[in-house]
Amino acid sequence: MSDNKLSTDAYKGVRDFYPEDMAVLRYIMNTWSTTAESFGFERYDASVLEPAELYKSKGAANEEIVDEQTYTFIDRGEREVTLRPEMTPTVARMVSGRRRELTFPLRWYSIPNLFRYERPQRGRLREHWQFNCDIFGAPGVAADVEIISLANQLLIDFGATPDMFEILVNNRAEMTALFADIGITNQDTVTKITRLTDRKKKISADEYRAELLKIVGDNTKVEQVVGIVEVEAGTNPVILGLRELGITNVRLDRTIARGFDYYTGTIFEILDTDKENNRAMLGGGRYDNLTSMFGGDPISGIGFGMGDVTMRDFLESHQLLPTNITKTAPTLSIIPAEPENDLASQKVAQLFRSHGIRTVVDIGQKKLGRKIADAADSGTKYALVIGETEIESGTYVLKNLDLNTTESGSIENLLTFLIAKT
C-alpha cells in the first residue's frame, strides 16, 4: 500500500461543518428566514452554476470579480461555466425570465452558497452562505427604507442593540450629480473615482489623494472630490424615512461606494461598532437597470446581502450567540439491553417515529450505563431501555434525562405520554 495518505484538511478557504458548526449555521439561517418572512418575503433559489457570460456582461459585476475571483471552467459540453460569486445577477435573470407572469412588487429572499477565489481572512472566505433580500418593481424611496429596516430588524432579532451597529447610507446618482457639478462628467472617470472611494477607508489619505490625482489629472479637482466624499453631516429621504421608523443609528457617508457597477441609487452598509470587529457586515443598494441586459424595459430593484461568516463574527464579538445551541438531537433514544434486542427496538422506534417523535436506536457495543450517558450528552431528552424483562412484562421505563425522572407503562402509554409532552 502506498505511503502517500490523502490529507484530511478541507480545500483552502472553505469550511467543513461538523454537527456543532452546523447547529450554529442552522440557527443563523433560521433567524434570517424568520425575519425575511415577517416582512412578507418569499424564498427562492437557483443552481450554483451559471453561464460565465452572465458575469461578463456590462454592469453585471465588477472587473475584479470577473478577472480575478470567479471559479470559471469549461464543462464537458464545451460551455464556459462559473460557480456563482454573488446572487443578484441570478435573481435579475429569474425575474426577467418570468416578468409577464409575476406580480410586482416582488419581495424575494434566498440563502445561496457563493464562491470567490480571494485571499482567506477574517470575515472573508472562498466559499460562504449569504442571506440575500431583494424588492423588485418598487422604484420609490419606500422600498429603500423597507429593505434597510429589514436589515436593521435582522440584527435586532439576533439580540443586538442599536449601539452595536451603525447604518451608513449614500446615493450613487447623487454622487454622480455632485461630480458633474465640478465638471467631472465622463462615466469612466466617475467609475474609477467610485471604485477608488470604495477603498478609501482601507488606504491612507495620502495614497487616496495620489491615486485620485492619477484619475482626475490636477490637484484642484482632487480637492473638490475630497470635499465631496468627506462630508460628515447630511441627510437624504432614506435617512429621514428610517428615522421616522425610530431607526436613529443611521448617517450619511459619502465614502460608501459599494463595489458593483450596477448600483444606480441608494447604497448602504451596516458597520459593526465593536473595535475588534469594526467592519461592514452587510451591504446593498438600488440597481434599477440590471434586468435590462436580458431585454425589455428595466425592472427596478433594491437589495442587500450578508454572509454567514460576518454574521457569526458579529454574534461572537458581542456575545450574542446563544449558549444553548445544540446539535440536532433526537427526542428519544431507545437502548437495546442486549444485541438480540436490536430488532425489537427498531420496531418500537418505527412506531414512535410514525407519530412524529424523533427517535434513534443505539445499536453500539457499549455497556448500558454508557449508552444512557451518551444519550444525555448528545442532548437527547428521553431514554427507553428495551430488554427481555421489559418485553416479557410489557412494562417499560421512560427516563427523562434532563430531570432524572421516570415514567412507567406500556409502549402505547409511553407513546401517549411523549406525544403530550412534545
Secondary structure, DSSP 8 states (H G I E B T S, - for coil): --S-----S--TT-----HHHHHHHHHHHHHHHHHHHHTT-EE----SEEETHHHHSTTTS-HHIIIII-EEEE-TTS-EEEE-S-SHHHHHHHHHHTTTT--SSEEEEE--EEE-----BTTB-SEEEEEEEEEES--SHHHHHHHHHHHHHHHHHTT--GGGEEEEEEEHHHHHHHHHHTT---HHHHHHHHHHHHTGGGS-HHHHHHHHHHHH-SHHHHHHHHHHHT------HHHHHHHHTT--SEEE-TT---S-TT--SEEEEEEE--GGG-SEEEEEEE-SSGGGGGSSS---EEEEEEEHHHHHHHHHHTT-S-TT------SEEEEESSGGGHHHHHHHHHHHHHTT--EEE--SSS-HHHHHHHHHHTT--EEEEE-HHHHHH--EEEEETTTTEEEEE-HHHHHHHHHHH-
